[in-house]
Amino acid sequence: MMFKRDLYLNELIEKQNNHLIKVITGIRRCGKSYLLNTIFYNHLISKENVSKERIIKFAFDDEEDIKPLSDHCLVILSEK
């Protein structure tokens, strides 16, 4: 079963181009990652025509996702 979460999706869509960082908060296992990595991801691809190569998806509880991020941050810091 999938919960659509239209209220939260519409809030993200409404504020996506305001040049501010969005912070999604909530208790554990309430659907934050699902909202971003599935619902908003599909919206960006199907409705906004964003190519998959321009979207970064990761989960902080997955070491395989965190390692490339930390390596990328180290490269950025070493360039300064």
mmCIF file as gemmi writes it, N, C-alpha and C atoms, coordinates in Angstrom:
data_model
loop_
_atom_site.group_PDB
_atom_site.id
_atom_site.type_symbol
_atom_site.label_atom_id
_atom_site.label_alt_id
_atom_site.label_comp_id
_atom_site.label_asym_id
_atom_site.label_entity_id
_atom_site.label_seq_id
_atom_site.pdbx_PDB_ins_code
_atom_site.Cartn_x
_atom_site.Cartn_y
_atom_site.Cartn_z
_atom_site.occupancy
_atom_site.B_iso_or_equiv
_atom_site.pdbx_formal_charge
_atom_site.auth_seq_id
_atom_site.auth_asym_id
_atom_site.pdbx_PDB_model_num
ATOM 1 N N . MET Axp A 1 ? 0.828 -1.172 0 1 0 ? 1 A 1
ATOM 2 C CA . MET Axp A 1 ? 0 0 0 1 0 ? 1 A 1
ATOM 3 C C . MET Axp A 1 ? 0.881 1.247 0 1 0 ? 1 A 1
ATOM 4 N N . MET Axp A 2 ? 0.519 2.218 -0.805 1 0 ? 2 A 1
ATOM 5 C CA . MET Axp A 2 ? 1.294 3.461 -0.876 1 0 ? 2 A 1
ATOM 6 C C . MET Axp A 2 ? 0.428 4.625 -0.41 1 0 ? 2 A 1
ATOM 7 N N . PHE Axp A 3 ? 0.97 5.425 0.499 1 0 ? 3 A 1
ATOM 8 C CA . PHE Axp A 3 ? 0.313 6.656 0.906 1 0 ? 3 A 1
ATOM 9 C C . PHE Axp A 3 ? 0.837 7.771 0.021 1 0 ? 3 A 1
ATOM 10 N N . LYS Axp A 4 ? -0.044 8.517 -0.616 1 0 ? 4 A 1
ATOM 11 C CA . LYS Axp A 4 ? 0.372 9.49 -1.618 1 0 ? 4 A 1
ATOM 12 C C . LYS Axp A 4 ? 1.08 10.711 -1.035 1 0 ? 4 A 1
ATOM 13 N N . ARG Axp A 5 ? 0.702 11.159 0.145 1 0 ? 5 A 1
ATOM 14 C CA . ARG Axp A 5 ? 1.328 12.314 0.797 1 0 ? 5 A 1
ATOM 15 C C . ARG Axp A 5 ? 1.25 13.576 -0.068 1 0 ? 5 A 1
ATOM 16 N N . ASP Axp A 6 ? 0.086 13.81 -0.665 1 0 ? 6 A 1
ATOM 17 C CA . ASP Axp A 6 ? -0.091 14.962 -1.561 1 0 ? 6 A 1
ATOM 18 C C . ASP Axp A 6 ? 0.159 16.297 -0.868 1 0 ? 6 A 1
ATOM 19 N N . LEU Axp A 7 ? -0.233 16.427 0.395 1 0 ? 7 A 1
ATOM 20 C CA . LEU Axp A 7 ? -0.039 17.677 1.127 1 0 ? 7 A 1
ATOM 21 C C . LEU Axp A 7 ? 1.449 18.031 1.173 1 0 ? 7 A 1
ATOM 22 N N . TYR Axp A 8 ? 2.276 17.065 1.564 1 0 ? 8 A 1
ATOM 23 C CA . TYR Axp A 8 ? 3.712 17.317 1.684 1 0 ? 8 A 1
ATOM 24 C C . TYR Axp A 8 ? 4.364 17.499 0.313 1 0 ? 8 A 1
ATOM 25 N N . LEU Axp A 9 ? 3.936 16.714 -0.655 1 0 ? 9 A 1
ATOM 26 C CA . LEU Axp A 9 ? 4.473 16.858 -2.012 1 0 ? 9 A 1
ATOM 27 C C . LEU Axp A 9 ? 4.167 18.245 -2.549 1 0 ? 9 A 1
ATOM 28 N N . ASN Axp A 10 ? 2.938 18.708 -2.37 1 0 ? 10 A 1
ATOM 29 C CA . ASN Axp A 10 ? 2.563 20.032 -2.871 1 0 ? 10 A 1
ATOM 30 C C . ASN Axp A 10 ? 3.344 21.143 -2.182 1 0 ? 10 A 1
ATOM 31 N N . GLU Axp A 11 ? 3.648 20.976 -0.895 1 0 ? 11 A 1
ATOM 32 C CA . GLU Axp A 11 ? 4.47 21.972 -0.199 1 0 ? 11 A 1
ATOM 33 C C . GLU Axp A 11 ? 5.875 22.019 -0.784 1 0 ? 11 A 1
ATOM 34 N N . LEU Axp A 12 ? 6.449 20.852 -1.069 1 0 ? 12 A 1
ATOM 35 C CA . LEU Axp A 12 ? 7.779 20.813 -1.689 1 0 ? 12 A 1
ATOM 36 C C . LEU Axp A 12 ? 7.765 21.464 -3.071 1 0 ? 12 A 1
ATOM 37 N N . ILE Axp A 13 ? 6.759 21.144 -3.858 1 0 ? 13 A 1
ATOM 38 C CA . ILE Axp A 13 ? 6.652 21.698 -5.205 1 0 ? 13 A 1
ATOM 39 C C . ILE Axp A 13 ? 6.519 23.215 -5.146 1 0 ? 13 A 1
ATOM 40 N N . GLU Axp A 14 ? 5.673 23.694 -4.242 1 0 ? 14 A 1
ATOM 41 C CA . GLU Axp A 14 ? 5.42 25.13 -4.107 1 0 ? 14 A 1
ATOM 42 C C . GLU Axp A 14 ? 6.682 25.904 -3.734 1 0 ? 14 A 1
ATOM 43 N N . LYS Axp A 15 ? 7.552 25.278 -2.951 1 0 ? 15 A 1
ATOM 44 C CA . LYS Axp A 15 ? 8.729 25.98 -2.434 1 0 ? 15 A 1
ATOM 45 C C . LYS Axp A 15 ? 10.04 25.547 -3.074 1 0 ? 15 A 1
ATOM 46 N N . GLN Axp A 16 ? 9.983 24.745 -4.136 1 0 ? 16 A 1
ATOM 47 C CA . GLN Axp A 16 ? 11.218 24.179 -4.666 1 0 ? 16 A 1
ATOM 48 C C . GLN Axp A 16 ? 12.145 25.205 -5.318 1 0 ? 16 A 1
ATOM 49 N N . ASN Axp A 17 ? 11.663 26.31 -5.771 1 0 ? 17 A 1
ATOM 50 C CA . ASN Axp A 17 ? 12.524 27.281 -6.459 1 0 ? 17 A 1
ATOM 51 C C . ASN Axp A 17 ? 12.716 28.574 -5.68 1 0 ? 17 A 1
ATOM 52 N N . ASN Axp A 18 ? 12.602 28.52 -4.355 1 0 ? 18 A 1
ATOM 53 C CA . ASN Axp A 18 ? 12.76 29.742 -3.569 1 0 ? 18 A 1
ATOM 54 C C . ASN Axp A 18 ? 14.195 29.95 -3.07 1 0 ? 18 A 1
ATOM 55 N N . HIS Axp A 19 ? 15.122 29.148 -3.543 1 0 ? 19 A 1
ATOM 56 C CA . HIS Axp A 19 ? 16.559 29.27 -3.25 1 0 ? 19 A 1
ATOM 57 C C . HIS Axp A 19 ? 16.896 29.054 -1.773 1 0 ? 19 A 1
ATOM 58 N N . LEU Axp A 20 ? 16.019 28.379 -1.038 1 0 ? 20 A 1
ATOM 59 C CA . LEU Axp A 20 ? 16.292 28.054 0.353 1 0 ? 20 A 1
ATOM 60 C C . LEU Axp A 20 ? 16.455 26.541 0.496 1 0 ? 20 A 1
ATOM 61 N N . ILE Axp A 21 ? 17.242 26.131 1.469 1 0 ? 21 A 1
ATOM 62 C CA . ILE Axp A 21 ? 17.424 24.711 1.762 1 0 ? 21 A 1
ATOM 63 C C . ILE Axp A 21 ? 16.181 24.214 2.481 1 0 ? 21 A 1
ATOM 64 N N . LYS Axp A 22 ? 15.701 23.059 2.066 1 0 ? 22 A 1
ATOM 65 C CA . LYS Axp A 22 ? 14.535 22.461 2.715 1 0 ? 22 A 1
ATOM 66 C C . LYS Axp A 22 ? 15.003 21.393 3.694 1 0 ? 22 A 1
ATOM 67 N N . VAL Axp A 23 ? 14.428 21.38 4.875 1 0 ? 23 A 1
ATOM 68 C CA . VAL Axp A 23 ? 14.743 20.388 5.888 1 0 ? 23 A 1
ATOM 69 C C . VAL Axp A 23 ? 13.463 19.615 6.177 1 0 ? 23 A 1
ATOM 70 N N . ILE Axp A 24 ? 13.498 18.314 5.929 1 0 ? 24 A 1
ATOM 71 C CA . ILE Axp A 24 ? 12.357 17.458 6.174 1 0 ? 24 A 1
ATOM 72 C C . ILE Axp A 24 ? 12.594 16.754 7.505 1 0 ? 24 A 1
ATOM 73 N N . THR Axp A 25 ? 11.705 16.965 8.476 1 0 ? 25 A 1
ATOM 74 C CA . THR Axp A 25 ? 11.878 16.371 9.8 1 0 ? 25 A 1
ATOM 75 C C . THR Axp A 25 ? 10.67 15.51 10.158 1 0 ? 25 A 1
ATOM 76 N N . GLY Axp A 26 ? 10.879 14.633 11.095 1 0 ? 26 A 1
ATOM 77 C CA . GLY Axp A 26 ? 9.803 13.78 11.591 1 0 ? 26 A 1
ATOM 78 C C . GLY Axp A 26 ? 10.381 12.637 12.389 1 0 ? 26 A 1
ATOM 79 N N . ILE Axp A 27 ? 9.503 11.912 13.061 1 0 ? 27 A 1
ATOM 80 C CA . ILE Axp A 27 ? 9.962 10.773 13.841 1 0 ? 27 A 1
ATOM 81 C C . ILE Axp A 27 ? 10.516 9.697 12.911 1 0 ? 27 A 1
ATOM 82 N N . ARG Axp A 28 ? 11.223 8.738 13.484 1 0 ? 28 A 1
ATOM 83 C CA . ARG Axp A 28 ? 11.784 7.638 12.69 1 0 ? 28 A 1
ATOM 84 C C . ARG Axp A 28 ? 10.678 6.896 11.968 1 0 ? 28 A 1
ATOM 85 N N . ARG Axp A 29 ? 10.969 6.488 10.742 1 0 ? 29 A 1
ATOM 86 C CA . ARG Axp A 29 ? 10.101 5.622 9.948 1 0 ? 29 A 1
ATOM 87 C C . ARG Axp A 29 ? 8.736 6.228 9.635 1 0 ? 29 A 1
ATOM 88 N N . CYS Axp A 30 ? 8.679 7.566 9.5 1 0 ? 30 A 1
ATOM 89 C CA . CYS Axp A 30 ? 7.395 8.203 9.185 1 0 ? 30 A 1
ATOM 90 C C . CYS Axp A 30 ? 7.243 8.492 7.693 1 0 ? 30 A 1
ATOM 91 N N . GLY Axp A 31 ? 8.29 8.234 6.894 1 0 ? 31 A 1
ATOM 92 C CA . GLY Axp A 31 ? 8.172 8.395 5.449 1 0 ? 31 A 1
ATOM 93 C C . GLY Axp A 31 ? 8.946 9.558 4.864 1 0 ? 31 A 1
ATOM 94 N N . LYS Axp A 32 ? 9.897 10.124 5.598 1 0 ? 32 A 1
ATOM 95 C CA . LYS Axp A 32 ? 10.676 11.265 5.092 1 0 ? 32 A 1
ATOM 96 C C . LYS Axp A 32 ? 11.478 10.873 3.85 1 0 ? 32 A 1
ATOM 97 N N . SER Axp A 33 ? 12.217 9.786 3.946 1 0 ? 33 A 1
ATOM 98 C CA . SER Axp A 33 ? 13.031 9.338 2.806 1 0 ? 33 A 1
ATOM 99 C C . SER Axp A 33 ? 12.15 8.902 1.652 1 0 ? 33 A 1
ATOM 100 N N . TYR Axp A 34 ? 11.039 8.249 1.95 1 0 ? 34 A 1
ATOM 101 C CA . TYR Axp A 34 ? 10.122 7.818 0.902 1 0 ? 34 A 1
ATOM 102 C C . TYR Axp A 34 ? 9.545 9.024 0.164 1 0 ? 34 A 1
ATOM 103 N N . LEU Axp A 35 ? 9.2 10.063 0.917 1 0 ? 35 A 1
ATOM 104 C CA . LEU Axp A 35 ? 8.676 11.286 0.305 1 0 ? 35 A 1
ATOM 105 C C . LEU Axp A 35 ? 9.688 11.871 -0.68 1 0 ? 35 A 1
ATOM 106 N N . LEU Axp A 36 ? 10.936 11.95 -0.27 1 0 ? 36 A 1
ATOM 107 C CA . LEU Axp A 36 ? 11.949 12.572 -1.131 1 0 ? 36 A 1
ATOM 108 C C . LEU Axp A 36 ? 12.468 11.626 -2.205 1 0 ? 36 A 1
ATOM 109 N N . ASN Axp A 37 ? 12.858 10.419 -1.803 1 0 ? 37 A 1
ATOM 110 C CA . ASN Axp A 37 ? 13.543 9.501 -2.719 1 0 ? 37 A 1
ATOM 111 C C . ASN Axp A 37 ? 12.604 8.756 -3.66 1 0 ? 37 A 1
ATOM 112 N N . THR Axp A 38 ? 11.317 8.785 -3.404 1 0 ? 38 A 1
ATOM 113 C CA . THR Axp A 38 ? 10.373 8.107 -4.29 1 0 ? 38 A 1
ATOM 114 C C . THR Axp A 38 ? 9.351 9.083 -4.867 1 0 ? 38 A 1
ATOM 115 N N . ILE Axp A 39 ? 8.566 9.701 -3.997 1 0 ? 39 A 1
ATOM 116 C CA . ILE Axp A 39 ? 7.465 10.543 -4.477 1 0 ? 39 A 1
ATOM 117 C C . ILE Axp A 39 ? 7.989 11.804 -5.17 1 0 ? 39 A 1
ATOM 118 N N . PHE Axp A 40 ? 8.85 12.579 -4.511 1 0 ? 40 A 1
ATOM 119 C CA . PHE Axp A 40 ? 9.354 13.819 -5.112 1 0 ? 40 A 1
ATOM 120 C C . PHE Axp A 40 ? 10.276 13.506 -6.289 1 0 ? 40 A 1
ATOM 121 N N . TYR Axp A 41 ? 11.06 12.44 -6.166 1 0 ? 41 A 1
ATOM 122 C CA . TYR Axp A 41 ? 11.928 11.992 -7.257 1 0 ? 41 A 1
ATOM 123 C C . TYR Axp A 41 ? 11.093 11.72 -8.517 1 0 ? 41 A 1
ATOM 124 N N . ASN Axp A 42 ? 10.012 10.952 -8.367 1 0 ? 42 A 1
ATOM 125 C CA . ASN Axp A 42 ? 9.141 10.649 -9.512 1 0 ? 42 A 1
ATOM 126 C C . ASN Axp A 42 ? 8.487 11.908 -10.067 1 0 ? 42 A 1
ATOM 127 N N . HIS Axp A 43 ? 8.137 12.836 -9.2 1 0 ? 43 A 1
ATOM 128 C CA . HIS Axp A 43 ? 7.569 14.109 -9.654 1 0 ? 43 A 1
ATOM 129 C C . HIS Axp A 43 ? 8.577 14.874 -10.513 1 0 ? 43 A 1
ATOM 130 N N . LEU Axp A 44 ? 9.815 14.954 -10.034 1 0 ? 44 A 1
ATOM 131 C CA . LEU Axp A 44 ? 10.84 15.695 -10.777 1 0 ? 44 A 1
ATOM 132 C C . LEU Axp A 44 ? 11.066 15.093 -12.162 1 0 ? 44 A 1
ATOM 133 N N . ILE Axp A 45 ? 11.076 13.781 -12.248 1 0 ? 45 A 1
ATOM 134 C CA . ILE Axp A 45 ? 11.319 13.107 -13.527 1 0 ? 45 A 1
ATOM 135 C C . ILE Axp A 45 ? 10.121 13.235 -14.46 1 0 ? 45 A 1
ATOM 136 N N . SER Axp A 46 ? 8.928 12.981 -13.944 1 0 ? 46 A 1
ATOM 137 C CA . SER Axp A 46 ? 7.752 12.93 -14.825 1 0 ? 46 A 1
ATOM 138 C C . SER Axp A 46 ? 7.129 14.294 -15.106 1 0 ? 46 A 1
ATOM 139 N N . LYS Axp A 47 ? 7.1 15.172 -14.12 1 0 ? 47 A 1
ATOM 140 C CA . LYS Axp A 47 ? 6.413 16.459 -14.305 1 0 ? 47 A 1
ATOM 141 C C . LYS Axp A 47 ? 7.356 17.62 -14.61 1 0 ? 47 A 1
ATOM 142 N N . GLU Axp A 48 ? 8.566 17.573 -14.084 1 0 ? 48 A 1
ATOM 143 C CA . GLU Axp A 48 ? 9.518 18.675 -14.258 1 0 ? 48 A 1
ATOM 144 C C . GLU Axp A 48 ? 10.561 18.371 -15.34 1 0 ? 48 A 1
ATOM 145 N N . ASN Axp A 49 ? 10.53 17.164 -15.883 1 0 ? 49 A 1
ATOM 146 C CA . ASN Axp A 49 ? 11.471 16.731 -16.928 1 0 ? 49 A 1
ATOM 147 C C . ASN Axp A 49 ? 12.934 16.867 -16.509 1 0 ? 49 A 1
ATOM 148 N N . VAL Axp A 50 ? 13.222 16.583 -15.242 1 0 ? 50 A 1
ATOM 149 C CA . VAL Axp A 50 ? 14.597 16.59 -14.747 1 0 ? 50 A 1
ATOM 150 C C . VAL Axp A 50 ? 15.199 15.229 -15.067 1 0 ? 50 A 1
ATOM 151 N N . SER Axp A 51 ? 16.399 15.218 -15.63 1 0 ? 51 A 1
ATOM 152 C CA . SER Axp A 51 ? 17.028 13.933 -15.949 1 0 ? 51 A 1
ATOM 153 C C . SER Axp A 51 ? 17.517 13.256 -14.67 1 0 ? 51 A 1
ATOM 154 N N . LYS Axp A 52 ? 17.501 11.93 -14.666 1 0 ? 52 A 1
ATOM 155 C CA . LYS Axp A 52 ? 17.907 11.155 -13.489 1 0 ? 52 A 1
ATOM 156 C C . LYS Axp A 52 ? 19.337 11.461 -13.076 1 0 ? 52 A 1
ATOM 157 N N . GLU Axp A 53 ? 20.182 11.812 -14.035 1 0 ? 53 A 1
ATOM 158 C CA . GLU Axp A 53 ? 21.59 12.098 -13.747 1 0 ? 53 A 1
ATOM 159 C C . GLU Axp A 53 ? 21.762 13.364 -12.91 1 0 ? 53 A 1
ATOM 160 N N . ARG Axp A 54 ? 20.762 14.22 -12.858 1 0 ? 54 A 1
ATOM 161 C CA . ARG Axp A 54 ? 20.855 15.474 -12.112 1 0 ? 54 A 1
ATOM 162 C C . ARG Axp A 54 ? 20.28 15.365 -10.702 1 0 ? 54 A 1
ATOM 163 N N . ILE Axp A 55 ? 19.845 14.169 -10.319 1 0 ? 55 A 1
ATOM 164 C CA . ILE Axp A 55 ? 19.23 13.973 -9.009 1 0 ? 55 A 1
ATOM 165 C C . ILE Axp A 55 ? 20.13 13.072 -8.169 1 0 ? 55 A 1
ATOM 166 N N . ILE Axp A 56 ? 20.426 13.502 -6.974 1 0 ? 56 A 1
ATOM 167 C CA . ILE Axp A 56 ? 21.229 12.719 -6.041 1 0 ? 56 A 1
ATOM 168 C C . ILE Axp A 56 ? 20.286 12.13 -5.004 1 0 ? 56 A 1
ATOM 169 N N . LYS Axp A 57 ? 20.278 10.803 -4.893 1 0 ? 57 A 1
ATOM 170 C CA . LYS Axp A 57 ? 19.45 10.114 -3.904 1 0 ? 57 A 1
ATOM 171 C C . LYS Axp A 57 ? 20.369 9.385 -2.938 1 0 ? 57 A 1
ATOM 172 N N . PHE Axp A 58 ? 20.099 9.522 -1.642 1 0 ? 58 A 1
ATOM 173 C CA . PHE Axp A 58 ? 20.884 8.798 -0.66 1 0 ? 58 A 1
ATOM 174 C C . PHE Axp A 58 ? 20.099 8.666 0.635 1 0 ? 58 A 1
ATOM 175 N N . ALA Axp A 59 ? 20.551 7.742 1.479 1 0 ? 59 A 1
ATOM 176 C CA . ALA Axp A 59 ? 19.967 7.544 2.804 1 0 ? 59 A 1
ATOM 177 C C . ALA Axp A 59 ? 21.095 7.592 3.819 1 0 ? 59 A 1
ATOM 178 N N . PHE Axp A 60 ? 20.916 8.35 4.871 1 0 ? 60 A 1
ATOM 179 C CA . PHE Axp A 60 ? 21.973 8.476 5.868 1 0 ? 60 A 1
ATOM 180 C C . PHE Axp A 60 ? 22.16 7.21 6.69 1 0 ? 60 A 1
ATOM 181 N N . ASP Axp A 61 ? 21.208 6.273 6.616 1 0 ? 61 A 1
ATOM 182 C CA . ASP Axp A 61 ? 21.374 5.037 7.37 1 0 ? 61 A 1
ATOM 183 C C . ASP Axp A 61 ? 22.029 3.934 6.546 1 0 ? 61 A 1
ATOM 184 N N . ASP Axp A 62 ? 22.478 4.26 5.35 1 0 ? 62 A 1
ATOM 185 C CA . ASP Axp A 62 ? 23.123 3.285 4.466 1 0 ? 62 A 1
ATOM 186 C C . ASP Axp A 62 ? 24.567 3.717 4.226 1 0 ? 62 A 1
ATOM 187 N N . GLU Axp A 63 ? 25.507 2.939 4.753 1 0 ? 63 A 1
ATOM 188 C CA . GLU Axp A 63 ? 26.918 3.305 4.661 1 0 ? 63 A 1
ATOM 189 C C . GLU Axp A 63 ? 27.389 3.444 3.211 1 0 ? 63 A 1
ATOM 190 N N . GLU Axp A 64 ? 26.821 2.647 2.316 1 0 ? 64 A 1
ATOM 191 C CA . GLU Axp A 64 ? 27.204 2.731 0.906 1 0 ? 64 A 1
ATOM 192 C C . GLU Axp A 64 ? 26.81 4.077 0.301 1 0 ? 64 A 1
ATOM 193 N N . ASP Axp A 65 ? 25.754 4.704 0.808 1 0 ? 65 A 1
ATOM 194 C CA . ASP Axp A 65 ? 25.341 6.02 0.34 1 0 ? 65 A 1
ATOM 195 C C . ASP Axp A 65 ? 26.172 7.13 0.966 1 0 ? 65 A 1
ATOM 196 N N . ILE Axp A 66 ? 26.551 6.965 2.225 1 0 ? 66 A 1
ATOM 197 C CA . ILE Axp A 66 ? 27.267 8.016 2.947 1 0 ? 66 A 1
ATOM 198 C C . ILE Axp A 66 ? 28.707 8.13 2.483 1 0 ? 66 A 1
ATOM 199 N N . LYS Axp A 67 ? 29.369 7.03 2.187 1 0 ? 67 A 1
ATOM 200 C CA . LYS Axp A 67 ? 30.787 7.046 1.793 1 0 ? 67 A 1
ATOM 201 C C . LYS Axp A 67 ? 31.05 7.946 0.59 1 0 ? 67 A 1
ATOM 202 N N . PRO Axp A 68 ? 30.315 7.826 -0.517 1 0 ? 68 A 1
ATOM 203 C CA . PRO Axp A 68 ? 30.572 8.729 -1.643 1 0 ? 68 A 1
ATOM 204 C C . PRO Axp A 68 ? 30.332 10.196 -1.298 1 0 ? 68 A 1
ATOM 205 N N . LEU Axp A 69 ? 29.366 10.463 -0.429 1 0 ? 69 A 1
ATOM 206 C CA . LEU Axp A 69 ? 29.122 11.841 -0.015 1 0 ? 69 A 1
ATOM 207 C C . LEU Axp A 69 ? 30.301 12.4 0.758 1 0 ? 69 A 1
ATOM 208 N N . SER Axp A 70 ? 30.83 11.619 1.698 1 0 ? 70 A 1
ATOM 209 C CA . SER Axp A 70 ? 31.958 12.102 2.483 1 0 ? 70 A 1
ATOM 210 C C . SER Axp A 70 ? 33.186 12.273 1.598 1 0 ? 70 A 1
ATOM 211 N N . ASP Axp A 71 ? 33.404 11.37 0.635 1 0 ? 71 A 1
ATOM 212 C CA . ASP Axp A 71 ? 34.527 11.514 -0.294 1 0 ? 71 A 1
ATOM 213 C C . ASP Axp A 71 ? 34.377 12.784 -1.124 1 0 ? 71 A 1
ATOM 214 N N . HIS Axp A 72 ? 33.154 13.07 -1.578 1 0 ? 72 A 1
ATOM 215 C CA . HIS Axp A 72 ? 32.887 14.27 -2.378 1 0 ? 72 A 1
ATOM 216 C C . HIS Axp A 72 ? 33.147 15.534 -1.551 1 0 ? 72 A 1
ATOM 217 N N . CYS Axp A 73 ? 32.726 15.52 -0.274 1 0 ? 73 A 1
ATOM 218 C CA . CYS Axp A 73 ? 32.948 16.678 0.596 1 0 ? 73 A 1
ATOM 219 C C . CYS Axp A 73 ? 34.437 16.896 0.834 1 0 ? 73 A 1
ATOM 220 N N . LEU Axp A 74 ? 35.196 15.809 0.971 1 0 ? 74 A 1
ATOM 221 C CA . LEU Axp A 74 ? 36.626 15.946 1.155 1 0 ? 74 A 1
ATOM 222 C C . LEU Axp A 74 ? 37.294 16.57 -0.056 1 0 ? 74 A 1
ATOM 223 N N . VAL Axp A 75 ? 36.844 16.217 -1.244 1 0 ? 75 A 1
ATOM 224 C CA . VAL Axp A 75 ? 37.382 16.8 -2.476 1 0 ? 75 A 1
ATOM 225 C C . VAL Axp A 75 ? 37.082 18.283 -2.517 1 0 ? 75 A 1
ATOM 226 N N . ILE Axp A 76 ? 35.859 18.672 -2.182 1 0 ? 76 A 1
ATOM 227 C CA . ILE Axp A 76 ? 35.472 20.075 -2.191 1 0 ? 76 A 1
ATOM 228 C C . ILE Axp A 76 ? 36.314 20.853 -1.179 1 0 ? 76 A 1
ATOM 229 N N . LEU Axp A 77 ? 36.48 20.309 0.016 1 0 ? 77 A 1
ATOM 230 C CA . LEU Axp A 77 ? 37.272 20.999 1.043 1 0 ? 77 A 1
ATOM 231 C C . LEU Axp A 77 ? 38.736 21.11 0.65 1 0 ? 77 A 1
ATOM 232 N N . SER Axp A 78 ? 39.271 20.108 -0.002 1 0 ? 78 A 1
ATOM 233 C CA . SER Axp A 78 ? 40.684 20.152 -0.396 1 0 ? 78 A 1
ATOM 234 C C . SER Axp A 78 ? 40.937 21.142 -1.524 1 0 ? 78 A 1
ATOM 235 N N . GLU Axp A 79 ? 39.885 21.497 -2.275 1 0 ? 79 A 1
ATOM 236 C CA . GLU Axp A 79 ? 40.033 22.464 -3.365 1 0 ? 79 A 1
ATOM 237 C C . GLU Axp A 79 ? 40.055 23.892 -2.866 1 0 ? 79 A 1
ATOM 238 N N . LYS Axp A 80 ? 39.666 24.123 -1.618 1 0 ? 80 A 1
ATOM 239 C CA . LYS Axp A 80 ? 39.626 25.508 -1.083 1 0 ? 80 A 1
ATOM 240 C C . LYS Axp A 80 ? 40.965 25.961 -0.606 1 0 ? 80 A 1
